[in-house]
Amino acid sequence: MHTLKVELANRSYPIHVGRNLISDASLILPHLKRKHVAIVSNTTVAPLYLDQVAKALQAAGVIVIPIILPDGEAYKNSETLNVIYDTLLQNRCERSTTLIALGGGVIGDLTGYAAATYLRGVPFIQIPTTLLSQVDSSVGGKTGINHPLGKNMIGAFYQPQLVLADIDTLKTLPAREFSAGMAEVIKYGLIRDAAFFDWLEANMARLMHLNAAALSEAICRSCQNKADVVAVDEHEQGERALFNLGHTFGHAIENAMGYGVWLHGEAVAAGTMMAADLSQRMGWLTQAEVSRIQHSFEAANLPITAPSLGVDRYLDLMGLDKKVENGKIRLVLQQGIGKAVITSDYDAEKLKETLSLG
């Protein structure tokens, strides 16, 4: 097991990465205010892992309340959030009750937002079971739900007590979901860690074959990159916004196509290629660098071409992005592999040229 730490003074917390972790109650017990938890999962993950987590905790004397939600991005909304609230209230859960998110990014975001708002704040723990959630959404305290007009537009920054990333859960992850997670792994190399991007190019085959040592290295390296930035920019006022590379374009794709039609990582991959195209048009990336980015996504079985929505539709949806400032769409672009910038200083006509390719 490897342990990293998100340094946030008295709200710091560990990230454990390894194998056979979810049935080890000793990793969870020190982070419980009392022996009373609600485990939030979904109809796909619960049959696989809920019993393992629950039985380990119950053997240690913990009372466990299961909350099983429907699976999918389409259910990351206020109606599903209320299912969590209803169960907590029906069971008279108190501020000392810890919520445990057992699942992917949707479950983590829903559970985290429920924890942030139920009784104005209760503790929660992340047990991410997808690659995307292990390397990205479980770390850093972003929680929230979607709105019909925009993705993740309602939420809160609320940090977990613990992140438990069990690599063995990736064995049951569908190949398409694994690839979607690789988009976020590649993102870290593109944004701030050129050496990591080099390593990914050399080790992509091992990762796609679920080599445990390679997965551990990729997850730890990704989490360390995120933890380092969150420690200095928890509320995304500066450098943390760079983690949204490809997301402004990607969220527009998800919204237009219908939440869940394109997986988040798939939309991010296509969105990152759009960002790379615009960066090249701006003279910030070379054709060789764009080709490297494209090949990395192709090697991870990710889409490199965005759907054709039309320039006006893209601009309309991108205008709902959280990074919009004074009515101006700010974009994360690249000035080389390993160096990203957030800027509103781009040529609007070049942006339209990029969007016209989608």
C-alpha positions in Angstrom: 0.0 0.0 0.0 1.2 3.5 -0.8 -0.1 6.5 1.2 -0.2 10.1 0.0 -1.5 13.1 1.8 -3.6 16.1 0.8 -2.1 18.9 3.0 -4.9 21.2 4.2 -3.8 22.0 7.7 -6.4 20.6 10.2 -8.4 19.2 7.2 -5.6 17.1 5.8 -6.4 13.5 4.8 -4.6 10.4 3.5 -5.0 8.7 0.1 -4.3 5.0 0.4 -3.5 3.2 -2.9 -3.1 -0.6 -3.1 -4.7 -4.0 -3.3 -7.3 -5.7 -1.1 -8.0 -2.4 0.8 -11.8 -2.2 0.8 -12.3 -5.1 3.2 -9.7 -3.7 5.7 -11.8 -2.0 8.3 -8.7 -0.9 10.2 -8.1 1.8 7.5 -11.5 3.3 8.0 -12.2 3.0 11.7 -9.7 5.8 12.8 -11.7 8.2 10.7 -15.1 7.6 12.2 -16.5 9.9 14.8 -18.7 7.0 16.0 -19.5 3.5 14.8 -22.4 4.6 12.6 -22.1 4.9 8.8 -24.2 5.1 5.7 -22.7 3.5 2.6 -23.9 5.1 -0.6 -23.4 3.0 -3.7 -25.3 2.1 -7.0 -27.0 -0.9 -8.6 -23.8 -1.8 -10.4 -21.2 -1.5 -7.7 -23.2 -2.6 -4.7 -23.6 -6.3 -5.8 -19.8 -6.4 -6.2 -18.4 -4.7 -3.2 -21.0 -3.5 -0.7 -21.0 -6.7 1.3 -17.2 -6.7 1.6 -17.1 -3.2 3.0 -20.2 -3.6 5.2 -19.2 -7.0 6.7 -15.7 -5.7 7.6 -17.2 -2.7 9.4 -19.9 -4.7 11.1 -17.3 -7.2 12.4 -15.8 -4.2 14.1 -19.1 -3.2 15.7 -20.1 -0.5 13.2 -23.8 0.0 12.3 -24.1 0.2 8.5 -27.0 1.8 6.6 -26.9 0.9 2.9 -28.2 3.4 0.3 -28.3 2.0 -3.2 -28.9 4.5 -6.1 -29.5 3.9 -9.8 -26.3 3.9 -11.9 -25.3 6.6 -14.4 -24.6 10.2 -15.0 -28.2 10.8 -15.9 -29.0 10.3 -12.1 -26.6 12.8 -10.8 -29.4 15.2 -10.0 -31.5 16.7 -7.2 -34.0 13.8 -7.3 -31.4 11.2 -6.6 -29.8 13.5 -3.9 -33.1 13.5 -2.1 -33.0 9.7 -1.9 -29.9 10.0 0.2 -31.5 12.7 2.4 -34.6 10.7 2.8 -32.7 7.6 4.0 -30.6 9.6 6.4 -33.6 11.4 7.9 -35.6 8.1 8.2 -32.7 6.5 10.1 -32.3 9.6 12.3 -28.7 10.0 11.2 -26.8 12.6 13.3 -23.8 14.8 12.6 -21.5 12.0 13.9 -22.7 9.7 11.1 -20.1 9.2 8.4 -21.2 8.8 4.8 -19.1 6.5 2.7 -19.1 6.8 -1.1 -18.6 3.4 -2.7 -18.5 3.8 -6.5 -17.4 6.0 -9.3 -17.4 9.8 -9.8 -21.2 10.1 -9.8 -21.5 8.4 -6.4 -18.6 10.3 -5.0 -20.0 13.7 -6.1 -23.5 12.9 -4.9 -22.4 11.5 -1.5 -19.9 14.4 -1.0 -22.6 17.0 -1.7 -25.1 15.2 0.6 -22.4 15.2 3.3 -21.7 18.9 2.8 -25.3 19.8 3.2 -27.0 17.2 5.5 -27.3 18.8 8.9 -24.9 21.5 7.4 -22.1 19.0 7.2 -21.3 15.5 8.2 -18.0 13.5 7.6 -17.6 11.4 4.5 -15.1 8.9 3.1 -14.3 8.2 -0.5 -13.9 4.6 -1.7 -13.6 5.1 -5.5 -14.1 2.0 -7.7 -13.4 3.4 -11.1 -10.1 4.7 -12.5 -11.5 8.1 -13.2 -12.7 8.5 -9.6 -9.4 7.1 -8.1 -7.2 9.5 -10.0 -9.4 12.6 -10.1 -12.9 13.1 -8.7 -12.4 11.5 -5.3 -9.5 13.8 -4.5 -9.8 17.5 -3.8 -13.3 17.9 -2.4 -15.3 18.9 -5.4 -18.9 17.7 -4.9 -22.1 18.4 -6.7 -24.9 17.6 -9.0 -25.8 18.4 -12.6 -28.5 20.8 -13.8 -30.4 20.4 -17.1 -28.6 23.6 -18.2 -25.1 22.6 -17.2 -22.8 20.0 -15.6 -21.7 20.3 -12.0 -23.3 23.8 -11.7 -24.6 23.1 -8.2 -22.2 21.9 -5.5 -19.7 22.6 -2.8 -16.0 22.3 -2.0 -16.1 19.7 0.8 -13.1 17.5 1.7 -13.3 13.8 2.6 -11.7 12.3 5.7 -10.0 9.6 3.7 -9.7 8.3 0.1 -9.3 4.5 -0.2 -8.3 3.5 -3.8 -8.3 -0.3 -4.2 -6.7 -1.2 -7.5 -8.5 -4.6 -7.4 -11.8 -2.9 -8.1 -10.6 -2.0 -11.5 -10.7 -5.7 -12.5 -14.5 -5.5 -12.7 -14.5 -2.2 -14.5 -15.8 -2.3 -18.1 -13.1 -1.6 -20.7 -14.9 1.5 -21.9 -15.0 2.9 -18.3 -11.3 2.2 -17.8 -10.4 4.1 -21.0 -12.5 7.0 -19.8 -10.4 7.1 -16.6 -7.2 7.1 -18.7 -8.3 10.5 -20.1 -7.8 12.1 -16.7 -4.5 10.3 -16.1 -3.2 11.6 -19.4 -4.4 15.1 -18.4 -2.0 15.3 -15.6 1.0 14.8 -17.9 -0.3 17.3 -20.3 -1.0 20.0 -17.7 2.1 19.9 -15.4 4.1 16.8 -15.6 5.9 16.2 -18.9 8.0 13.4 -17.5 4.8 11.6 -16.4 3.5 12.0 -20.0 6.7 10.4 -21.3 6.2 7.5 -18.8 2.6 7.1 -20.0 3.7 6.8 -23.6 6.2 4.1 -22.7 3.8 2.2 -20.4 0.4 2.5 -22.0 0.2 -1.1 -23.0 1.0 -2.3 -19.5 -1.8 0.0 -18.1 -4.3 -1.1 -20.7 -3.6 -4.7 -19.6 -4.2 -3.8 -16.0 -0.6 -4.4 -14.8 -0.8 -3.8 -11.0 2.6 -2.1 -10.7 1.9 0.2 -13.6 -1.6 1.0 -12.3 -0.2 1.8 -8.8 2.4 4.1 -10.3 -0.1 5.9 -12.5 -2.7 6.4 -9.8 -0.1 7.6 -7.2 1.5 10.0 -9.7 -1.9 11.4 -10.7 -3.1 11.8 -7.1 0.2 13.4 -6.1 -0.2 16.0 -8.9 -3.7 16.8 -7.8 -2.9 16.8 -4.1 0.0 19.2 -4.6 -2.3 21.7 -6.4 -5.3 21.3 -4.1 -3.0 22.1 -1.1 -2.3 25.6 -2.5 -5.5 26.3 -4.4 -8.4 24.4 -2.7 -11.2 26.5 -4.1 -9.9 26.8 -7.7 -8.9 30.4 -7.7 -5.8 29.8 -9.7 -3.7 26.8 -10.7 -6.4 24.2 -9.9 -8.5 25.5 -12.8 -5.8 24.0 -15.1 -7.2 20.6 -14.2 -10.1 21.5 -16.4 -8.1 21.0 -19.6 -10.6 19.7 -22.2 -13.5 20.1 -19.8 -15.1 23.3 -21.2 -15.4 21.6 -24.6 -16.1 18.2 -23.0 -18.9 19.4 -20.7 -20.6 21.0 -23.8 -20.4 17.6 -25.5 -21.9 15.7 -22.5 -24.7 18.2 -22.2 -25.6 18.3 -25.9 -25.5 14.5 -26.4 -27.4 13.8 -23.1 -25.7 13.0 -19.9 -24.3 9.5 -20.0 -24.3 9.0 -23.8 -20.6 10.1 -23.9 -18.7 9.1 -20.8 -17.1 12.0 -19.0 -13.6 10.8 -19.9 -14.5 10.3 -23.5 -15.8 13.9 -23.7 -12.7 15.2 -22.0 -10.4 13.3 -24.5 -12.3 14.8 -27.5 -12.3 18.2 -25.7 -8.6 18.0 -25.0 -8.0 17.4 -28.7 -10.0 20.5 -29.4 -7.9 22.5 -26.9 -4.8 21.1 -28.6 -6.1 22.1 -32.0 -6.8 25.7 -30.9 -3.4 25.8 -29.1 -1.7 24.8 -32.4 -3.7 27.5 -34.2 -2.4 30.0 -31.7 1.2 28.9 -32.3 1.6 27.4 -28.9 1.8 23.7 -29.8 3.7 22.1 -32.7 2.1 19.5 -35.0 4.4 16.9 -33.5 3.1 17.7 -30.0 -0.5 17.5 -31.2 0.3 14.1 -32.8 1.7 12.8 -29.5 -1.4 13.9 -27.6 -3.6 12.2 -30.2 -1.6 9.0 -30.2 -1.8 8.8 -26.4 -5.6 9.0 -26.5 -5.8 6.5 -29.3 -3.6 4.1 -27.4 -6.1 4.4 -24.5 -9.0 3.6 -26.9 -10.4 7.1 -26.5 -12.2 9.3 -29.1 -10.2 12.0 -30.7 -12.9 13.7 -32.7 -15.8 15.7 -31.1 -19.4 15.4 -32.4 -20.6 17.9 -34.9 -22.8 20.3 -32.9 -22.3 23.5 -34.9 -20.3 26.5 -33.7 -23.2 28.4 -32.2 -24.4 25.4 -30.2 -20.9 24.8 -28.8 -20.5 28.5 -27.9 -23.9 28.5 -26.2 -23.1 25.5 -24.1 -19.6 26.6 -23.3 -21.0 29.9 -22.1 -22.5 27.9 -19.1 -19.0 26.9 -17.9 -18.0 27.7 -14.4 -14.9 29.4 -15.6 -16.8 32.1 -17.5 -15.7 35.5 -16.2 -17.4 38.8 -17.1 -19.2 37.0 -19.9 -16.0 35.8 -21.5 -15.3 32.0 -21.9 -11.9 31.2 -20.4 -10.2 28.2 -21.8 -7.4 25.9 -20.6 -4.9 25.7 -23.5 -1.4 24.4 -23.8 2.0 26.1 -24.5 3.7 22.7 -24.7 3.4 19.2 -23.2 3.5 19.6 -19.5 2.6 23.3 -19.6 -1.0 24.5 -19.5 -2.5 28.0 -19.1 -5.9 29.3 -18.5 -6.7 32.3 -20.7 -9.4 34.4 -22.2 -6.8 35.9 -24.6 -7.4 33.8 -27.6 -8.5 34.6 -31.1 -12.3 34.2 -31.3 -12.1 33.3 -35.0 -9.6 30.6 -34.4 -11.9 29.2 -31.7 -14.7 29.1 -34.2 -12.4 27.3 -36.7 -11.7 24.6 -34.0 -15.4 24.3 -33.1 -16.3 23.9 -36.8 -14.3 20.7 -36.9 -16.6 19.2 -34.3 
